[in-house]
Amino acid sequence: MARTVWHSTVGKKTVMAVSGVIMLLYLVAHMIGNLKIYFGAGEFNHYAHWLRTVGEPFMHYEWTLWIVRVVLVVAVVAHAVSAYQLSRRDIRARPTRYVHSRPRATYATRTMRWGGIILGLFVVWHILDLTTGTVHSGGFQEGHPYQNVVDTFSTWYGDVIYIVAMLALGLHIRHGFWSAAQTLGVGSRTRDRALKTVANVLAVLLTAGFIAVPVGVMTGVVS
């Protein structure tokens, strides 16, 4: 049954929708945590340490964090694979392009694929920058996330990479949230306007919330 569902178009869209919701919930929590940087180094570093001790003493040090990481990796891979396979299936179904593009297709809809690629590359860079310190601009300090974040956003390219990725994220959420609602059966004619409003609000809040961090460093509010 699982194989039959996975090979169907509806099954792949459902996997995309569920994995997208999981990532969206994580993004909301991650944005709220990121904004703690405005309360100073002590607060931000304490929050980063708390993430590693969640569930203690029942859970061992970092176990909860690793469970979250594994769930996110599974969600990202499932989302990306489903998107790629659905894209290939769509191309095979229509090997020649339409003479006229659909006038009602939004910019976010047309850029979903490129947006996904940009976000995928950004995630890799973000991990290498602030988790492993491999491409970090300054002297990466293990256990000092506040200083590491300030170092990253004290460089012009760190700001550009992050802001471009967050703009792509906003467009992705704007279209993806509404699409997920349709796939999961939440959408209807009477709810479409409300769902689109929620999608727009989420996209704006998350984009602004994430971009607020590099802006804070650039303006000297966070230093």
LUMTI-672765 format. One record per atom (N, C-alpha, C): residue number from 1; residue in one letter; x, y, z. Coordinates in Angstrom, 3 decimals, decimal comma. Layout:
N
NUM/a/X/Y/Z
...
END
This chain:
223
1/m/0,824/-1,205/0,000
1/m/0,000/0,000/0,000
1/m/0,861/1,259/0,000
2/a/1,915/1,241/0,831
2/a/2,807/2,400/0,899
2/a/3,453/2,666/-0,455
3/r/3,859/1,584/-1,147
3/r/4,490/1,742/-2,461
3/r/3,505/2,303/-3,472
4/t/2,264/1,836/-3,421
4/t/1,233/2,318/-4,335
4/t/0,963/3,798/-4,122
5/v/0,856/4,189/-2,845
5/v/0,616/5,593/-2,518
5/v/1,780/6,461/-2,990
6/w/3,013/6,008/-2,733
6/w/4,195/6,788/-3,094
6/w/4,301/6,985/-4,593
7/h/3,945/5,977/-5,381
7/h/4,078/6,073/-6,836
7/h/2,959/6,894/-7,478
8/s/1,917/7,189/-6,717
8/s/0,822/7,988/-7,277
8/s/1,126/9,475/-7,146
9/t/0,554/10,267/-8,032
9/t/0,751/11,710/-7,976
9/t/0,178/12,290/-6,690
10/v/-1,005/11,812/-6,305
10/v/-1,634/12,291/-5,073
10/v/-0,757/11,961/-3,868
11/g/-0,170/10,750/-3,874
11/g/0,696/10,345/-2,770
11/g/1,907/11,245/-2,641
12/k/2,530/11,569/-3,766
12/k/3,716/12,443/-3,739
12/k/3,347/13,851/-3,282
13/k/2,198/14,343/-3,722
13/k/1,757/15,669/-3,292
13/k/1,454/15,687/-1,798
14/t/0,918/14,574/-1,291
14/t/0,636/14,477/0,140
14/t/1,925/14,477/0,946
15/v/2,936/13,736/0,460
15/v/4,244/13,730/1,123
15/v/4,831/15,129/1,133
16/m/4,709/15,839/0,013
16/m/5,207/17,215/-0,062
16/m/4,486/18,115/0,937
17/a/3,172/17,947/1,033
17/a/2,384/18,795/1,925
17/a/2,729/18,542/3,390
18/v/2,781/17,280/3,787
18/v/3,058/16,941/5,190
18/v/4,475/17,365/5,577
19/s/5,451/17,064/4,710
19/s/6,834/17,454/4,998
19/s/6,966/18,972/5,029
20/g/6,213/19,658/4,179
20/g/6,241/21,114/4,173
20/g/5,693/21,699/5,466
21/v/4,626/21,113/5,988
21/v/4,045/21,582/7,255
21/v/5,036/21,383/8,397
22/i/5,728/20,235/8,406
22/i/6,732/19,964/9,441
22/i/7,827/21,027/9,397
23/m/8,316/21,334/8,207
23/m/9,373/22,341/8,076
23/m/8,871/23,735/8,442
24/l/7,601/24,020/8,130
24/l/7,038/25,326/8,463
24/l/6,963/25,515/9,976
25/l/6,533/24,484/10,695
25/l/6,478/24,559/12,155
25/l/7,873/24,799/12,735
26/y/8,858/24,119/12,158
26/y/10,241/24,314/12,615
26/y/10,695/25,748/12,356
27/l/10,356/26,283/11,187
27/l/10,781/27,642/10,827
27/l/10,201/28,684/11,777
28/v/8,947/28,487/12,184
28/v/8,329/29,427/13,131
28/v/9,102/29,412/14,448
29/a/9,384/28,204/14,959
29/a/10,128/28,077/16,215
29/a/11,547/28,626/16,068
30/h/12,172/28,357/14,929
30/h/13,542/28,807/14,683
30/h/13,623/30,330/14,604
31/m/12,627/30,936/13,975
31/m/12,619/32,398/13,873
31/m/12,475/33,034/15,245
32/i/11,566/32,502/16,068
32/i/11,371/33,041/17,413
32/i/12,667/32,929/18,216
33/g/13,342/31,778/18,089
33/g/14,608/31,595/18,783
33/g/15,672/32,558/18,293
34/n/15,715/32,784/16,977
34/n/16,713/33,708/16,406
34/n/16,554/35,127/16,939
35/l/15,308/35,554/17,156
35/l/15,052/36,919/17,599
35/l/15,524/37,173/19,032
36/k/15,847/36,115/19,745
36/k/16,403/36,274/21,091
36/k/17,766/36,969/21,059
37/i/18,354/37,035/19,883
37/i/19,654/37,701/19,762
37/i/19,551/39,178/20,138
38/y/18,350/39,758/20,048
38/y/18,152/41,157/20,409
38/y/18,185/41,383/21,919
39/f/18,154/40,295/22,690
39/f/18,201/40,412/24,149
39/f/19,611/40,242/24,703
40/g/20,589/40,149/23,810
40/g/21,976/40,107/24,250
40/g/22,614/38,739/24,144
41/a/23,936/38,729/24,302
41/a/24,706/37,496/24,150
41/a/24,332/36,451/25,179
42/g/24,134/36,882/26,453
42/g/23,806/35,934/27,506
42/g/22,522/35,185/27,229
43/e/21,486/35,910/26,842
43/e/20,184/35,299/26,554
43/e/20,278/34,356/25,353
44/f/20,936/34,797/24,294
44/f/21,014/34,003/23,072
44/f/21,841/32,734/23,284
45/n/22,987/32,868/23,949
45/n/23,832/31,703/24,199
45/n/23,151/30,709/25,155
46/h/22,409/31,237/26,118
46/h/21,664/30,370/27,039
46/h/20,602/29,585/26,282
47/y/19,925/30,250/25,347
47/y/18,909/29,576/24,526
47/y/19,543/28,458/23,704
48/a/20,705/28,735/23,099
48/a/21,399/27,718/22,301
48/a/21,792/26,525/23,162
49/h/22,214/26,793/24,410
49/h/22,567/25,700/25,328
49/h/21,320/24,911/25,722
50/w/20,217/25,625/25,947
50/w/18,966/24,969/26,331
50/w/18,501/23,976/25,260
51/l/18,720/24,306/23,996
51/l/18,331/23,399/22,920
51/l/18,995/22,034/23,057
52/r/20,167/22,002/23,659
52/r/20,916/20,754/23,818
52/r/20,548/19,999/25,088
53/t/19,800/20,634/25,976
53/t/19,447/19,996/27,243
53/t/17,952/19,723/27,372
54/v/17,187/19,992/26,300
54/v/15,740/19,765/26,339
54/v/15,452/18,292/26,666
55/g/14,586/18,085/27,639
55/g/14,196/16,719/27,997
55/g/15,013/16,081/29,095
56/e/16,101/16,741/29,526
56/e/16,895/16,180/30,612
56/e/16,088/16,228/31,919
57/p/16,285/15,217/32,813
57/p/17,275/14,123/32,721
57/p/16,766/12,884/31,979
58/f/15,458/12,913/31,542
58/f/14,941/11,744/30,832
58/f/15,702/11,519/29,534
59/m/15,915/12,608/28,776
59/m/16,682/12,518/27,541
59/m/18,125/12,884/27,831
60/h/19,044/12,188/27,180
60/h/20,463/12,489/27,353
60/h/20,795/13,809/26,653
61/y/21,950/14,378/26,962
61/y/22,399/15,633/26,374
61/y/22,398/15,554/24,843
62/e/21,685/16,468/24,205
62/e/21,562/16,628/22,745
62/e/20,686/15,574/22,078
63/w/20,110/14,628/22,823
63/w/19,282/13,606/22,176
63/w/18,052/14,231/21,514
64/t/17,382/15,119/22,222
64/t/16,186/15,759/21,654
64/t/16,555/16,563/20,413
65/l/17,670/17,277/20,493
65/l/18,124/18,071/19,350
65/l/18,407/17,191/18,145
66/w/19,011/16,039/18,364
66/w/19,307/15,130/17,265
66/w/18,039/14,501/16,688
67/i/17,040/14,256/17,533
67/i/15,758/13,742/17,029
67/i/15,123/14,774/16,099
68/v/15,165/16,026/16,521
68/v/14,628/17,106/15,679
68/v/15,385/17,177/14,366
69/r/16,713/17,070/14,433
69/r/17,531/17,119/13,225
69/r/17,191/15,989/12,268
70/v/17,025/14,775/12,798
70/v/16,706/13,613/11,955
70/v/15,344/13,800/11,288
71/v/14,360/14,271/12,063
71/v/13,017/14,505/11,504
71/v/13,093/15,544/10,392
72/l/13,869/16,599/10,606
72/l/14,004/17,643/9,591
72/l/14,690/17,137/8,331
73/v/15,737/16,331/8,504
73/v/16,438/15,776/7,341
73/v/15,493/14,898/6,525
74/v/14,726/14,063/7,209
74/v/13,760/13,200/6,519
74/v/12,728/14,048/5,780
75/a/12,241/15,102/6,446
75/a/11,245/15,981/5,826
75/a/11,807/16,693/4,600
76/v/13,045/17,200/4,714
76/v/13,675/17,913/3,597
76/v/13,892/16,973/2,410
77/v/14,417/15,773/2,679
77/v/14,676/14,807/1,607
77/v/13,366/14,378/0,943
78/a/12,358/14,076/1,754
78/a/11,066/13,663/1,211
78/a/10,454/14,775/0,368
79/h/10,563/16,006/0,842
79/h/10,017/17,161/0,126
79/h/10,730/17,354/-1,208
80/a/12,063/17,293/-1,174
80/a/12,852/17,525/-2,385
80/a/12,645/16,416/-3,415
81/v/12,659/15,172/-2,960
81/v/12,483/14,036/-3,883
81/v/11,096/14,074/-4,512
82/s/10,072/14,341/-3,694
82/s/8,703/14,417/-4,220
82/s/8,582/15,535/-5,242
83/a/9,169/16,692/-4,930
83/a/9,097/17,832/-5,850
83/a/9,786/17,503/-7,169
84/y/10,960/16,891/-7,078
84/y/11,703/16,550/-8,295
84/y/10,930/15,545/-9,149
85/q/10,412/14,502/-8,524
85/q/9,708/13,470/-9,278
85/q/8,405/13,996/-9,873
86/l/7,715/14,854/-9,138
86/l/6,496/15,451/-9,685
86/l/6,825/16,371/-10,859
87/s/7,943/17,077/-10,762
87/s/8,372/17,949/-11,850
87/s/8,688/17,142/-13,105
88/r/9,426/16,040/-12,928
88/r/9,761/15,183/-14,064
88/r/8,502/14,564/-14,675
89/r/7,572/14,193/-13,822
89/r/6,317/13,601/-14,313
89/r/5,524/14,630/-15,106
90/d/5,543/15,880/-14,642
90/d/4,832/16,950/-15,329
90/d/5,460/17,222/-16,694
91/i/6,800/17,191/-16,760
91/i/7,501/17,419/-18,032
91/i/7,204/16,297/-19,029
92/r/7,197/15,054/-18,539
92/r/6,899/13,918/-19,429
92/r/5,471/13,980/-19,945
93/a/4,565/14,478/-19,114
93/a/3,163/14,571/-19,522
93/a/2,959/15,669/-20,556
94/r/3,824/16,695/-20,522
94/r/3,724/17,810/-21,460
94/r/5,119/18,161/-21,950
95/p/5,684/17,356/-22,883
95/p/7,057/17,569/-23,340
95/p/7,289/18,889/-24,065
96/t/6,227/19,460/-24,669
96/t/6,361/20,748/-25,353
96/t/5,695/21,825/-24,520
97/r/6,281/23,010/-24,496
97/r/5,767/24,091/-23,673
97/r/4,475/24,657/-24,252
98/y/3,637/25,191/-23,358
98/y/2,418/25,852/-23,816
98/y/2,786/27,104/-24,621
99/v/1,967/27,389/-25,637
99/v/2,211/28,560/-26,481
99/v/2,059/29,826/-25,651
100/h/1,018/29,847/-24,797
100/h/0,778/31,011/-23,945
100/h/0,880/30,576/-22,490
101/s/1,633/31,340/-21,717
101/s/1,729/31,008/-20,300
101/s/0,434/31,377/-19,604
102/r/0,156/30,698/-18,489
102/r/-1,073/30,971/-17,765
102/r/-0,992/32,357/-17,121
103/p/-1,881/33,247/-17,474
103/p/-1,798/34,614/-16,977
103/p/-2,019/34,724/-15,478
104/r/-2,732/33,753/-14,866
104/r/-3,055/33,858/-13,457
104/r/-1,972/33,241/-12,572
105/a/-0,944/32,673/-13,165
105/a/0,135/32,080/-12,380
105/a/0,937/33,202/-11,713
106/t/1,116/33,113/-10,392
106/t/1,835/34,145/-9,667
106/t/3,333/33,974/-9,829
107/y/4,062/35,029/-9,456
107/y/5,520/34,970/-9,523
107/y/6,051/33,859/-8,617
108/a/5,429/33,719/-7,438
108/a/5,852/32,673/-6,505
108/a/5,652/31,289/-7,109
109/t/4,537/31,085/-7,812
109/t/4,264/29,791/-8,434
109/t/5,306/29,464/-9,478
110/r/5,652/30,460/-10,303
110/r/6,596/30,221/-11,390
110/r/8,020/29,991/-10,893
111/t/8,316/30,469/-9,674
111/t/9,683/30,347/-9,175
111/t/9,828/29,312/-8,063
112/m/8,813/28,471/-7,858
112/m/8,874/27,477/-6,779
112/m/10,081/26,548/-6,929
113/r/10,344/26,112/-8,166
113/r/11,449/25,169/-8,372
113/r/12,798/25,821/-8,102
114/w/12,995/27,019/-8,666
114/w/14,262/27,712/-8,437
114/w/14,400/28,103/-6,978
115/g/13,286/28,472/-6,365
115/g/13,314/28,814/-4,953
115/g/13,733/27,643/-4,099
116/g/13,241/26,454/-4,452
116/g/13,620/25,249/-3,722
116/g/15,104/24,953/-3,836
117/i/15,658/25,164/-5,038
117/i/17,097/24,934/-5,242
117/i/17,914/25,932/-4,433
118/i/17,501/27,201/-4,460
118/i/18,203/28,234/-3,694
118/i/18,197/27,897/-2,204
119/l/17,046/27,473/-1,700
119/l/16,931/27,144/-0,278
119/l/17,757/25,915/0,086
120/g/17,795/24,934/-0,817
120/g/18,605/23,746/-0,570
120/g/20,080/24,084/-0,453
121/l/20,564/24,926/-1,370
121/l/21,967/25,353/-1,318
121/l/22,240/26,193/-0,074
122/f/21,257/27,016/0,298
122/f/21,436/27,859/1,484
122/f/21,549/27,014/2,749
123/v/20,731/25,991/2,864
123/v/20,777/25,128/4,054
123/v/22,170/24,529/4,224
124/v/22,762/24,075/3,114
124/v/24,120/23,511/3,167
124/v/25,103/24,575/3,644
125/w/25,026/25,781/3,057
125/w/25,929/26,870/3,453
125/w/25,716/27,252/4,910
126/h/24,489/27,332/5,340
126/h/24,135/27,741/6,701
126/h/24,718/26,776/7,741
127/i/24,617/25,480/7,444
127/i/25,171/24,468/8,350
127/i/26,691/24,572/8,402
128/l/27,318/24,702/7,226
128/l/28,780/24,815/7,185
128/l/29,275/26,104/7,840
129/d/28,422/27,116/7,858
129/d/28,810/28,396/8,435
129/d/28,632/28,432/9,952
130/l/27,416/28,133/10,437
130/l/27,116/28,354/11,848
130/l/27,014/27,085/12,698
131/t/27,088/25,907/12,062
131/t/27,050/24,671/12,844
131/t/28,424/24,023/12,921
132/t/29,057/23,851/11,775
132/t/30,387/23,223/11,759
132/t/31,507/24,256/11,732
133/g/31,211/25,478/11,269
133/g/32,226/26,531/11,192
133/g/33,181/26,386/10,023
134/t/32,882/25,474/9,096
134/t/33,781/25,186/7,978
134/t/34,013/26,409/7,092
135/v/32,955/27,167/6,791
135/v/33,092/28,334/5,910
135/v/32,861/29,626/6,680
136/h/32,986/29,558/7,986
136/h/32,716/30,737/8,819
136/h/33,731/31,841/8,526
137/s/33,242/33,079/8,487
137/s/34,086/34,212/8,100
137/s/35,102/34,590/9,174
138/g/34,715/34,503/10,431
138/g/35,630/34,856/11,517
138/g/36,199/33,606/12,164
139/g/36,757/33,780/13,344
139/g/37,241/32,616/14,075
139/g/36,082/31,931/14,765
140/f/35,620/30,812/14,216
140/f/34,444/30,121/14,741
140/f/34,687/29,716/16,191
141/q/33,730/30,061/17,065
141/q/33,850/29,764/18,490
141/q/32,770/28,772/18,905
142/e/33,159/27,553/19,179
142/e/32,219/26,523/19,624
142/e/31,593/26,956/20,947
143/g/30,263/26,903/21,004
143/g/29,569/27,272/22,228
143/g/29,324/28,756/22,395
144/h/29,648/29,560/21,361
144/h/29,412/31,003/21,399
144/h/28,622/31,417/20,150
145/p/27,382/30,965/20,026
145/p/26,592/31,240/18,815
145/p/26,347/32,722/18,572
146/y/26,223/33,506/19,642
146/y/25,983/34,948/19,462
146/y/27,111/35,588/18,656
147/q/28,350/35,342/19,073
147/q/29,491/35,928/18,381
147/q/29,625/35,383/16,963
148/n/29,304/34,100/16,774
148/n/29,379/33,504/15,443
148/n/28,385/34,155/14,486
149/v/27,170/34,424/14,984
149/v/26,155/35,082/14,157
149/v/26,598/36,493/13,798
150/v/27,116/37,230/14,779
150/v/27,596/38,591/14,518
150/v/28,720/38,581/13,493
151/d/29,631/37,614/13,606
151/d/30,729/37,501/12,633
151/d/30,196/37,299/11,218
152/t/29,230/36,384/11,087
152/t/28,673/36,076/9,759
152/t/28,039/37,297/9,117
153/f/27,230/38,019/9,889
153/f/26,504/39,156/9,326
153/f/27,283/40,461/9,377
154/s/28,554/40,358/9,725
154/s/29,441/41,513/9,628
154/s/30,139/41,543/8,270
155/t/29,833/40,548/7,422
155/t/30,383/40,494/6,064
155/t/29,268/40,760/5,065
156/w/29,586/41,472/3,981
156/w/28,553/41,800/2,991
156/w/27,985/40,559/2,327
157/y/28,864/39,563/2,045
157/y/28,366/38,369/1,356
157/y/27,510/37,499/2,272
158/g/27,816/37,515/3,578
158/g/26,971/36,780/4,516
158/g/25,568/37,354/4,545
159/d/25,474/38,680/4,520
159/d/24,173/39,345/4,502
159/d/23,421/39,063/3,200
160/v/24,121/39,163/2,074
160/v/23,472/38,956/0,774
160/v/22,935/37,534/0,646
161/i/23,755/36,552/0,977
161/i/23,331/35,148/0,880
161/i/22,098/34,898/1,731
162/y/22,134/35,383/2,963
162/y/21,036/35,136/3,898
162/y/19,754/35,844/3,458
163/i/19,848/37,102/3,092
163/i/18,656/37,870/2,722
163/i/18,019/37,326/1,447
164/v/18,840/36,988/0,441
164/v/18,296/36,409/-0,798
164/v/17,576/35,099/-0,496
165/a/18,176/34,270/0,350
165/a/17,554/32,988/0,714
165/a/16,242/33,204/1,448
166/m/16,182/34,199/2,339
166/m/14,951/34,452/3,083
166/m/13,842/35,007/2,187
167/l/14,210/35,796/1,186
167/l/13,207/36,266/0,220
167/l/12,650/35,092/-0,578
168/a/13,537/34,168/-0,955
168/a/13,094/32,961/-1,659
168/a/12,194/32,124/-0,754
169/l/12,527/32,071/0,534
169/l/11,712/31,332/1,498
169/l/10,312/31,912/1,591
170/g/10,220/33,245/1,617
170/g/8,923/33,896/1,694
170/g/8,032/33,542/0,517
171/l/8,593/33,585/-0,679
171/l/7,833/33,215/-1,874
171/l/7,425/31,748/-1,832
172/h/8,327/30,908/-1,344
172/h/8,067/29,471/-1,263
172/h/6,916/29,190/-0,305
173/i/6,930/29,853/0,837
173/i/5,875/29,651/1,831
173/i/4,546/30,183/1,324
174/r/4,600/31,320/0,662
174/r/3,372/31,952/0,180
174/r/2,575/31,009/-0,724
175/h/3,247/30,357/-1,634
175/h/2,555/29,441/-2,529
175/h/2,409/28,056/-1,896
176/g/3,454/27,592/-1,200
176/g/3,453/26,245/-0,657
176/g/2,387/26,009/0,395
177/f/2,134/26,986/1,252
177/f/1,133/26,821/2,308
177/f/-0,240/26,600/1,701
178/w/-0,586/27,422/0,712
178/w/-1,892/27,295/0,072
178/w/-2,001/25,963/-0,668
179/s/-0,945/25,554/-1,359
179/s/-0,950/24,281/-2,084
179/s/-1,099/23,101/-1,133
180/a/-0,397/23,165/0,023
180/a/-0,490/22,088/1,007
180/a/-1,906/21,974/1,553
181/a/-2,541/23,113/1,766
181/a/-3,920/23,108/2,267
181/a/-4,859/22,446/1,267
182/q/-4,655/22,718/-0,031
182/q/-5,487/22,090/-1,058
182/q/-5,254/20,585/-1,097
183/t/-3,989/20,175/-1,020
183/t/-3,643/18,751/-1,082
183/t/-4,219/17,988/0,096
184/l/-4,171/18,584/1,281
184/l/-4,639/17,906/2,495
184/l/-6,146/18,035/2,703
185/g/-6,828/18,659/1,754
185/g/-8,285/18,734/1,818
185/g/-8,827/19,831/2,710
186/v/-7,970/20,761/3,120
186/v/-8,410/21,853/3,988
186/v/-9,051/22,963/3,174
187/g/-8,580/23,147/1,957
187/g/-9,062/24,244/1,129
187/g/-10,460/24,005/0,577
188/s/-11,151/25,076/0,313
188/s/-12,473/25,047/-0,318
188/s/-12,741/26,436/-0,879
189/r/-13,810/26,588/-1,626
189/r/-14,111/27,894/-2,214
189/r/-14,312/28,952/-1,137
190/t/-14,959/28,560/-0,040
190/t/-15,247/29,528/1,020
190/t/-14,004/29,849/1,857
191/r/-13,017/28,940/1,857
191/r/-11,835/29,142/2,689
191/r/-10,626/29,662/1,922
192/d/-10,715/29,680/0,606
192/d/-9,553/30,040/-0,206
192/d/-8,992/31,414/0,151
193/r/-9,868/32,411/0,292
193/r/-9,386/33,762/0,593
193/r/-8,685/33,795/1,951
194/a/-9,269/33,108/2,946
194/a/-8,664/33,083/4,280
194/a/-7,317/32,372/4,255
195/l/-7,235/31,258/3,518
195/l/-5,986/30,500/3,435
195/l/-4,899/31,310/2,740
196/k/-5,262/32,022/1,688
196/k/-4,282/32,848/0,991
196/k/-3,807/33,998/1,875
197/t/-4,731/34,533/2,677
197/t/-4,341/35,596/3,607
197/t/-3,363/35,073/4,649
198/v/-3,657/33,889/5,189
198/v/-2,769/33,269/6,178
198/v/-1,402/32,996/5,544
199/a/-1,407/32,502/4,307
199/a/-0,151/32,221/3,602
199/a/0,668/33,497/3,434
200/n/0,014/34,582/3,038
200/n/0,717/35,857/2,854
200/n/1,274/36,389/4,173
201/v/0,471/36,300/5,235
201/v/0,909/36,789/6,542
201/v/2,088/35,974/7,055
202/l/2,006/34,650/6,932
202/l/3,111/33,790/7,355
202/l/4,382/34,106/6,583
203/a/4,238/34,271/5,278
203/a/5,402/34,556/4,432
203/a/6,060/35,866/4,843
204/v/5,256/36,900/5,078
204/v/5,801/38,207/5,446
204/v/6,447/38,162/6,827
205/l/5,759/37,548/7,799
205/l/6,280/37,498/9,163
205/l/7,587/36,708/9,248
206/l/7,625/35,554/8,588
206/l/8,833/34,731/8,637
206/l/9,990/35,414/7,910
207/t/9,701/35,983/6,746
207/t/10,759/36,677/5,998
207/t/11,309/37,842/6,807
208/a/10,409/38,667/7,353
208/a/10,832/39,826/8,140
208/a/11,550/39,397/9,413
209/g/11,039/38,348/10,064
209/g/11,641/37,878/11,302
209/g/13,053/37,373/11,111
210/f/13,276/36,618/10,048
210/f/14,618/36,096/9,787
210/f/15,572/37,207/9,339
211/i/15,082/38,087/8,462
211/i/15,935/39,167/7,952
211/i/16,274/40,178/9,052
212/a/15,453/40,240/10,097
212/a/15,707/41,170/11,197
212/a/17,049/40,926/11,866
213/v/17,544/39,676/11,821
213/v/18,822/39,366/12,469
213/v/20,004/40,016/11,745
214/p/20,197/39,784/10,436
214/p/21,303/40,478/9,758
214/p/21,135/41,990/9,758
215/v/19,892/42,469/9,683
215/v/19,660/43,915/9,726
215/v/20,105/44,478/11,069
216/g/19,835/43,738/12,150
216/g/20,249/44,166/13,478
216/g/21,758/44,297/13,592
217/v/22,471/43,347/12,966
217/v/23,938/43,399/13,002
217/v/24,449/44,530/12,130
218/m/23,872/44,685/10,934
218/m/24,317/45,728/10,011
218/m/24,108/47,129/10,575
219/t/23,041/47,321/11,345
219/t/22,734/48,645/11,883
219/t/23,412/48,884/13,231
220/g/24,069/47,862/13,759
220/g/24,768/48,024/15,032
220/g/23,902/47,804/16,256
221/v/22,608/47,505/16,063
221/v/21,741/47,210/17,201
221/v/22,208/45,944/17,910
222/v/22,648/44,963/17,104
222/v/23,241/43,739/17,631
222/v/24,732/43,804/17,331
223/s/25,563/43,747/18,356
223/s/27,003/43,886/18,121
223/s/27,782/43,102/19,173
END
